[in-house]
Amino acid sequence: MNVEVENQEALADKKIRIRIFDLQLFYKEDSGNKTILMLGGSDGHMESLFLMAAPLASRGFNVLTVSYFNSEGLPEKLEEVPLEYFEKIFNWLETSKITDTKDIYIHGTSKGGELALLLASRYKQIKKVVAVESHTYCFQALDGLTNGNNVSSWSYHGKSIPFIQVDNEIFFEDQKKDMEKGIPFGFTSTYRKSIEKAKNRSEARIKVENSQADILLICGEKDNIWNSHEYRYLLWLYNNRQHIDYIP
């Protein structure tokens, strides 16, 4: 394990590389072992998460930012990301001298919110979830802005988790219409139509009722990336909010 430590006004930022996963830990001494696992969106960029992680750590949380694709030992694209990867992270959180906790909090944004709800529905040690701009369903793998292979974004024990297939033909058709009208293009209508077409909505729905976590869902009514606000169980809805503002 290689660790780089930088202290800034009692707030430590540890960059940690442990065999099969990369993570960055923000923490403050005497945190009371309250630990947040922070997950970003489909762009895979970690830097934006740091803007939230450091302020949360300064308020007494351990905050762990972690990549879940395009990193060593993980799929290059957002395709069949193995949930077992997080079991190892949970184990590290439970055994690390800094975190030493069996109660895990998760903050996820966009695809990271989808992942946060999926993990909470399967792992009892997750006790609190904030999901920002997440969706009710698991969706097809992504290859950049468009859909990739006809498999799930997530997997478990080598098998795709049930997912909604997103039709690229709908995507290109809607994109063309919006460009002809000279209006901003988003993916909301593509996801909406794909859900309407799907015959496996029940299987692909994330079973949040199986979770033992307290869950806060936040989304924007004018989100033009996907139609998360139309399929929420209980949510904090921003009328004029689009996709994405990172909210701690």
Solvent accessible surface area in square Angstrom, and as a share of the most:
residue,aa,sasa,rsa
1,M,154,0.69
2,N,114,0.59
3,V,57,0.33
4,E,118,0.53
5,V,80,0.46
6,E,89,0.40
7,N,113,0.58
8,Q,106,0.47
9,E,174,0.78
10,A,68,0.52
11,L,28,0.14
12,A,5,0.04
13,D,26,0.14
14,K,38,0.16
15,K,98,0.41
16,I,9,0.04
17,R,102,0.37
18,I,31,0.15
19,R,221,0.81
20,I,77,0.39
21,F,11,0.05
22,D,42,0.22
23,L,9,0.04
24,Q,24,0.10
25,L,0,0.00
26,F,12,0.05
27,Y,23,0.09
28,K,74,0.31
29,E,117,0.53
30,D,147,0.76
31,S,12,0.08
32,G,63,0.60
33,N,58,0.30
34,K,84,0.36
35,T,0,0.00
36,I,16,0.08
37,L,0,0.00
38,M,0,0.00
39,L,0,0.00
40,G,6,0.06
41,G,3,0.03
42,S,50,0.32
43,D,82,0.43
44,G,32,0.31
45,H,113,0.51
46,M,42,0.19
47,E,119,0.53
48,S,30,0.19
49,L,0,0.00
50,F,56,0.23
51,L,140,0.70
52,M,7,0.03
53,A,0,0.00
54,A,30,0.23
55,P,55,0.35
56,L,23,0.11
57,A,0,0.00
58,S,48,0.31
59,R,170,0.62
60,G,16,0.15
61,F,50,0.21
62,N,1,0.01
63,V,0,0.00
64,L,0,0.00
65,T,0,0.00
66,V,1,0.00
67,S,19,0.12
68,Y,7,0.03
69,F,24,0.10
70,N,104,0.54
71,S,23,0.15
72,E,107,0.48
73,G,71,0.68
74,L,23,0.11
75,P,35,0.22
76,E,131,0.59
77,K,88,0.37
78,L,5,0.02
79,E,41,0.19
80,E,55,0.25
81,V,0,0.00
82,P,37,0.23
83,L,0,0.00
84,E,36,0.16
85,Y,12,0.05
86,F,0,0.00
87,E,62,0.28
88,K,97,0.41
89,I,0,0.00
90,F,2,0.01
91,N,87,0.45
92,W,37,0.13
93,L,0,0.00
94,E,46,0.21
95,T,95,0.55
96,S,14,0.09
97,K,201,0.85
98,I,44,0.22
99,T,0,0.00
100,D,82,0.43
101,T,13,0.08
102,K,146,0.62
103,D,71,0.37
104,I,0,0.00
105,Y,41,0.16
106,I,3,0.01
107,H,7,0.03
108,G,0,0.00
109,T,0,0.00
110,S,7,0.04
111,K,7,0.03
112,G,0,0.00
113,G,0,0.00
114,E,0,0.00
115,L,0,0.00
116,A,0,0.00
117,L,1,0.01
118,L,7,0.04
119,L,0,0.00
120,A,2,0.01
121,S,14,0.09
122,R,111,0.40
123,Y,27,0.10
124,K,139,0.59
125,Q,48,0.21
126,I,0,0.00
127,K,64,0.27
128,K,88,0.37
129,V,3,0.02
130,V,40,0.23
131,A,0,0.00
132,V,0,0.00
133,E,0,0.00
134,S,0,0.00
135,H,0,0.00
136,T,7,0.04
137,Y,19,0.07
138,C,2,0.01
139,F,1,0.01
140,Q,10,0.05
141,A,0,0.00
142,L,19,0.09
143,D,59,0.31
144,G,63,0.60
145,L,140,0.70
146,T,38,0.22
147,N,16,0.08
148,G,25,0.24
149,N,91,0.46
150,N,93,0.48
151,V,39,0.23
152,S,0,0.00
153,S,0,0.00
154,W,0,0.00
155,S,6,0.04
156,Y,67,0.25
157,H,128,0.57
158,G,70,0.68
159,K,154,0.65
160,S,41,0.26
161,I,11,0.05
162,P,63,0.40
163,F,33,0.14
164,I,0,0.00
165,Q,103,0.46
166,V,6,0.03
167,D,40,0.21
168,N,47,0.24
169,E,128,0.57
170,I,21,0.11
171,F,12,0.05
172,F,101,0.42
173,E,92,0.41
174,D,10,0.05
175,Q,55,0.24
176,K,128,0.54
177,K,93,0.40
178,D,29,0.15
179,M,134,0.60
180,E,124,0.55
181,K,144,0.61
182,G,68,0.65
183,I,87,0.44
184,P,118,0.74
185,F,49,0.20
186,G,11,0.10
187,F,30,0.12
188,T,21,0.12
189,S,32,0.21
190,T,2,0.01
191,Y,18,0.07
192,R,77,0.28
193,K,74,0.31
194,S,2,0.01
195,I,2,0.01
196,E,111,0.50
197,K,122,0.52
198,A,17,0.13
199,K,201,0.85
200,N,49,0.25
201,R,100,0.36
202,S,80,0.52
203,E,102,0.46
204,A,1,0.01
205,R,71,0.26
206,I,2,0.01
207,K,60,0.25
208,V,24,0.14
209,E,110,0.49
210,N,97,0.50
211,S,20,0.13
212,Q,102,0.45
213,A,16,0.13
214,D,95,0.49
215,I,54,0.27
216,L,74,0.37
217,L,8,0.04
218,I,2,0.01
219,C,0,0.00
220,G,0,0.00
221,E,75,0.34
222,K,113,0.48
223,D,5,0.03
224,N,52,0.27
225,I,55,0.28
226,W,4,0.02
227,N,0,0.00
228,S,0,0.00
229,H,46,0.21
230,E,74,0.33
231,Y,60,0.23
232,R,31,0.11
233,Y,91,0.35
234,L,142,0.71
235,L,55,0.27
236,W,126,0.44
237,L,68,0.34
238,Y,70,0.27
239,N,97,0.50
240,N,119,0.61
241,R,20,0.07
242,Q,103,0.46
243,H,35,0.16
244,I,59,0.30
245,D,77,0.40
246,Y,61,0.23
247,I,34,0.17
248,P,93,0.58
